[in-house]
Amino acid sequence: MVNITHKTNSLRQAIASAVVRVSKQETIDAIVNKKVPKGDLFEFARAAGLLAVKKTSDTIPDCHPIPIEYTAISYQIDGLNIQISVEVHTIYKTGVEVEAMHGASITALTMYDMLKPIDKGVEISNIRLVSKKGGKTDFRQETISNLRCAVIVCSDGISAGTNQDVSGQLIVEKLKNYHIEAEHIEIIPDDFTRIQEKVKELHAAGIQLLLLTGGTGLSPKDVTPEAISPLLDKQIPGIMETARNYGQQRTSYAMLSRGVAGFIDHMLVITLPGSPNGVKESMDALFPYVLHVFKVAEGFKHNQMETGQS
């Protein structure tokens, strides 16, 4: 199966449909009047569809077992057609499109099986995905065009040339997935004053998103949170809480990260761990969702202009 361990849980929804067409009105009458010899068509088919949704991973080899939180199966008769709709919800790392379509398929097959003794012309058609929601796909619109971004690596070893920068380059590559180009990348020592000076310099230059990596641990040299916190006008605790929670599900050591995040005026600052794994996991946890703060800021500025506020 495809590796989904890097993904985050979110509400995911899917609606699938199928059509069962009978060949005569008498069949529809038997269904409506509950005269189908094998029993109540709609109730039997609904039960089969519910089981199918929950058993999808047992029959489709590459599907992951998923906690199904909600399933609704509904019908509509249109002439000689029976329209089947299956809606499925989960809070998980992967979507439920196949589950919804599997449910629609088995619902339709159950109807076929129950109707074939009284109608040899039953047909199944148009099994399809109607809609899906959830996951990173829904957040692609959060990508901000022309976002001015900078990356700072805080490390004595890398600054001195004894170690190689991996985490900073990893951030740069990850940002490209969201069409963000880092216009400034710099390596500086783990120095309180130097960190603050560099952040102030980038703020004055108009940077909107500043990502720092390194110096968030427990070593005496790790001073990035201490340097950044006094500069923040508005902290956003939930950003790093999300990153730590994501990391905690993968390694218990994530609880030791002391990263902070927030705004300096209109510049969002996020302090990430120094290890490549910590950076990768934090970026996976936060992006593209964190970019929504710029949408909020744009809306706030727009409202100020409309109301004539400065």
For each residue, the residues with C-beta under 8 A, 3 or more apart:
1: 4 62 63 64
2: 62
3: 6
4: 1 7 64 93 94
5: 93 250
6: 3 280 281 284
7: 4 93 94 135 284
8: 93 246 284 285
9: 91 92 93
10: 91 92 134 135
11: 89 90 91 133 134
12: 89 90 91 92 94 95 96 132 133 134 135
13: 87 88 89 96 131 132 133 134
14: 87 88 95 96 97 99 100 129 131 132 133
15: 85 86 87 88 100 129 130 131 132
16: 85 86 88 97 100 101 103 104 127 128 129 130
17: 83 84 85 86 104 126 127 128 130
18: 84 86 104 105 107 108 124 125 126 127 128
19: 81 82 83 84 108 124 125 126
20: 81 82 84 108 111 112 115 122 123 124
21: 80 81 82 122 123 124 125
22: 27 28 80 82 115 119 121 122
23: 27 80 119 120 121 122
24: 27 28 80 119 121
25: 28 29 80
26: 29 30 118 119
27: 22 23 24 30 31 80 115 118 119 122
28: 22 24 25 31 32 77 80
29: 25 26 32 33 35
30: 26 27 33 35 36 118
31: 27 28 34 35 36 41 42 77 82 115
32: 28 29 77
33: 29 30
34: 31 40 41
35: 29 30 31
36: 30 31 39 40 41 114 115 118
37: 117 118
38: 41 44 113 114 117
39: 36 43 44 114
40: 34 36 43 44
41: 31 34 36 38 44 45 111 114 115
42: 31 45 46 75
43: 39 40 46 47
44: 38 39 40 41 47 48 110 114
45: 41 42 48 49 73 84 107 108 110 111 114
46: 42 43 49 50 73 107
47: 43 44 50 51
48: 44 45 51 52 106 107 109 110
49: 45 46 52 53 71 73 84 86 103 104 106 107 110
50: 46 47 53 54 71 73 103
51: 47 48 54 55 106
52: 48 49 55 56 102 103 105 106 107
53: 49 50 56 68 71 86 88 99 100 102 103
54: 50 51 68 71
55: 51 52 58 59
56: 52 53 59 60 63 66 98 99 102 103
57: 60 63 64 65 66
58: 55
59: 55 56 102
60: 56 57 63 98 102
61:
62: 1 2
63: 1 56 57 60 66 98 99
64: 1 4 57 93 94
65: 57
66: 56 57 63 90 92 94 96 99
67: 90 91 92
68: 53 54 71 88 89 90 96 99
69: 89 90 91
70: 87 88 89 90
71: 49 50 53 54 68 86 87 88 89 103
72: 85 86 87
73: 45 46 49 50 84 85 86 87 103 107
74: 84 85 87
75: 42 82 83 84 85
76: 82 83 85
77: 28 31 32 81 82 83
78: 81 82 83
79:
80: 21 22 23 24 25 27 28
81: 19 20 21 77 78
82: 19 20 21 22 31 75 76 77 78 111
83: 17 19 75 76 77 78
84: 17 18 19 20 45 49 73 74 75 104 107 108 111
85: 15 16 17 72 73 74 75 76 104 130
86: 15 16 17 18 49 53 71 72 73 100 101 103 104 107
87: 13 14 15 70 71 72 73 74 100
88: 13 14 15 16 53 68 70 71 96 99 100 103
89: 11 12 13 68 69 70 71 96
90: 11 12 66 67 68 69 70 96 99
91: 9 10 11 12 67 69
92: 9 10 12 66 67
93: 4 5 7 8 9 64
94: 4 7 12 64 66 135
95: 12 14 132 134 135
96: 12 13 14 66 68 88 89 90 99 100 132
97: 14 16 100 101 129 132
98: 56 60 63 101 102
99: 14 53 56 63 66 68 88 90 96 102 103
100: 14 15 16 53 86 87 88 96 97 103 104 129
101: 16 86 97 98 104 105 127 128 129
102: 52 53 56 59 60 98 99 105 106
103: 16 49 50 52 53 56 71 73 86 88 99 100 106 107
104: 16 17 18 49 84 85 86 100 101 107 108 127
105: 18 52 101 102 108 109 127
106: 48 49 51 52 102 103 109 110
107: 18 45 46 48 49 52 73 84 86 103 104 110 111
108: 18 19 20 45 84 104 105 111 112 124 127
109: 48 105 106 112 113 124
110: 44 45 48 49 106 107 113 114
111: 20 41 45 82 84 107 108 114 115 122
112: 20 108 109 115 116 122 124
113: 38 109 110 116
114: 36 38 39 41 44 45 110 111 117
115: 20 22 27 31 36 41 111 112 118 119 122
116: 112 113 119 120 122
117: 37 38 114
118: 26 27 30 36 37 115
119: 22 23 24 26 27 115 116 122
120: 23 116
121: 22 23 24
122: 20 21 22 23 27 111 112 115 116 119
123: 20 21
124: 18 19 20 21 108 109 112 127
125: 18 19 21
126: 17 18 19
127: 16 17 18 101 104 105 108 124
128: 16 17 18 101
129: 14 15 16 97 100 101 132
130: 15 16 17 85
131: 13 14 15
132: 12 13 14 15 95 96 97 129 137
133: 11 12 13 14 138
134: 10 11 12 13 95 137 138
135: 7 10 12 94 95 138
136: 139 140 288
137: 132 134 140
138: 133 134 135 141
139: 136 142 288 289 291 292
140: 136 137 143 288
141: 138
142: 139 288 289 291 292 295
143: 140 178 179 180 288 291
144: 147 180 291 294 295
145: 179
146:
147: 144 180 208 209 291 294
148: 183 206 207 208 209
149: 175 180 181 182 183 207 208 209 210 211
150: 182 183 184 185 186 202 207 209 210 211
151: 168 171 172 175 182 184 185 186 210 211 212 213
152: 168 185 186 187 188 195 198 199 202 210 211 212 213
153: 158 159 165 167 168 185 186 187 188 212 213 214
154: 188 189 190 195 212 213 214 215 224 274
155: 158 159 163 165 187 189 190 214 215 274
156: 159 160 189 190 221
157: 160 162 163
158: 153 155 161 162 163 164 165 187 214
159: 153 155 156 187 188 189
160: 156 157 163 189
161: 158
162: 157 158
163: 155 157 158 160
164: 158
165: 153 155 158 168 169 187
166: 169 170 276
167: 153 170 171 213 214 272 273 274 275 276 278 279
168: 151 152 153 165 171 172 185 187 213
169: 165 166 172 173
170: 166 167 173 174 276 279 280 283
171: 151 167 168 174 175 182 211 213 272 279 283
172: 151 168 169 175 176 182 185
173: 169 170 176 177
174: 170 171 177 279 280 283 287
175: 149 151 171 172 178 180 181 182 287
176: 172 173 179 180 181
177: 173 174 287
178: 143 175 287 288 291
179: 143 145 176
180: 143 144 147 149 175 176 209
181: 149 175 176
182: 149 150 151 171 172 175 185 211
183: 148 149 150 207
184: 150 151 202 205 207
185: 150 151 152 153 168 172 182
186: 150 151 152 153 198
187: 152 153 155 158 159 165 168
188: 152 153 154 159 191 194 195 198
189: 154 155 156 159 160 194
190: 154 155 156 195 214 215 221 222 223 224
191: 188 194 195 223
192: 195 196 223 226 227
193: 196 197 227
194: 188 189 191 197 198
195: 152 154 188 190 191 192 198 199 212 215 223 224 227 228
196: 192 193 199 200 227 228 230 231
197: 193 194 200 201
198: 152 186 188 194 195 201 202
199: 152 195 196 202 203 210 212 227 228 231 264 269
200: 196 197 203 204 231
201: 197 198 204 205
202: 150 152 184 198 199 205 207 210 267
203: 199 200 207 210 264 265 267
204: 200 201
205: 184 201 202
206: 148
207: 148 149 150 183 184 202 203 210 267
208: 147 148 149 266 267 268 294
209: 147 148 149 150 180 267 268 270 294
210: 149 150 151 152 199 202 203 207 267 268 269 270
211: 149 150 151 152 171 182 270 272
212: 151 152 153 154 195 199 215 224 228 269 270 271 272
213: 151 152 153 154 167 168 171 271 272 273 274 279
214: 153 154 155 158 167 190 222 224 272 273 274
215: 154 155 190 195 212 221 222 223 224 225 227 271 274
216: 222 224 225 257 258 259 271 272 273 274
217: 222 256 257 258 273 274
218: 222 256 258
219: 222
220:
221: 156 190 215
222: 190 214 215 216 217 218 219 225 258
223: 190 191 192 195 215 226 227
224: 154 190 195 212 214 215 216 227 228 259 271
225: 215 216 222 228 229 258 259 260 271
226: 192 223 229 230
227: 192 193 195 196 199 215 223 224 230 231
228: 195 196 199 212 224 225 231 232 260 269 271
229: 225 226 232 235 260
230: 196 226 227
231: 196 199 200 227 228 264 269
232: 228 229 235 260 262 263 264 269
233: 262 263 264 265
234: 262 263
235: 229 232 260 261 262
236: 239 261 262 263 293
237: 240 241 261
238: 241 242
239: 236 242 243 261 262 270 286 290
240: 237 243 244 257 259 260 261 270 271
241: 237 238 244 245
242: 238 239 245 246 285 286
243: 239 240 246 247 257 259 272 281 282 285 286
244: 240 241 247 248 254 255 257 259
245: 241 242 248 249 285
246: 8 242 243 249 250 254 281 282 284 285
247: 243 244 250 251 253 254 257 278 281 282 285
248: 244 245 251 252 254 255
249: 245 246
250: 5 246 247 254 281
251: 247 248 254 277
252: 248 255
253: 247 256
254: 244 246 247 248 250 251 257 278 281
255: 244 248 252
256: 217 218 253
257: 216 217 240 243 244 247 254 273 278
258: 216 217 218 222 225
259: 216 224 225 240 243 244 270 271 272 273 282
260: 225 228 229 232 235 240 271
261: 235 236 237 239 240 268 269 270 271
262: 232 233 234 235 236 239 268 269
263: 232 233 234 236 266 267 268 269 293
264: 199 203 231 232 233 267 269
265: 203 233
266: 208 263 297
267: 202 203 207 208 209 210 263 264
268: 208 209 210 261 262 263 290 293 294
269: 199 210 212 228 231 232 261 262 263 264
270: 209 210 211 212 239 240 259 261 286 290
271: 212 213 215 216 224 225 228 240 259 260 261
272: 167 171 211 212 213 214 216 243 259 278 279 282 283
273: 167 213 214 216 217 257 259 278 279 282
274: 154 155 167 213 214 215 216 217 278 279
275: 167 278 279
276: 166 167 170 279 280
277: 251 280 281
278: 167 247 254 257 272 273 274 275 281 282
279: 167 170 171 174 213 272 273 274 275 276 282 283
280: 6 170 174 276 277 283 284
281: 6 243 246 247 250 254 277 278 284 285
282: 243 246 247 259 272 273 278 279 285 286
283: 170 171 174 272 279 280 286 287
284: 6 7 8 246 280 281 287
285: 8 242 243 245 246 247 281 282
286: 239 242 243 270 282 283 289 290
287: 174 175 177 178 283 284 290 291
288: 136 139 140 142 143 178 291
289: 139 142 286 292
290: 239 268 270 286 287 293
291: 139 142 143 144 147 178 287 288 294 295
292: 139 142 289 295 296
293: 236 263 268 290 296 297
294: 144 147 208 209 268 291 297 298
295: 142 144 291 292 298 299
296: 292 293 299 300
297: 266 293 294 300 301
298: 294 295 301 302
299: 295 296 302 303
300: 296 297 303 304
301: 297 298 304 305
302: 298 299 305 306
303: 299 300 306 307
304: 300 301 307 309 310
305: 301 302 308 309
306: 302 303
307: 303 304
308: 305
309: 304 305
310: 304
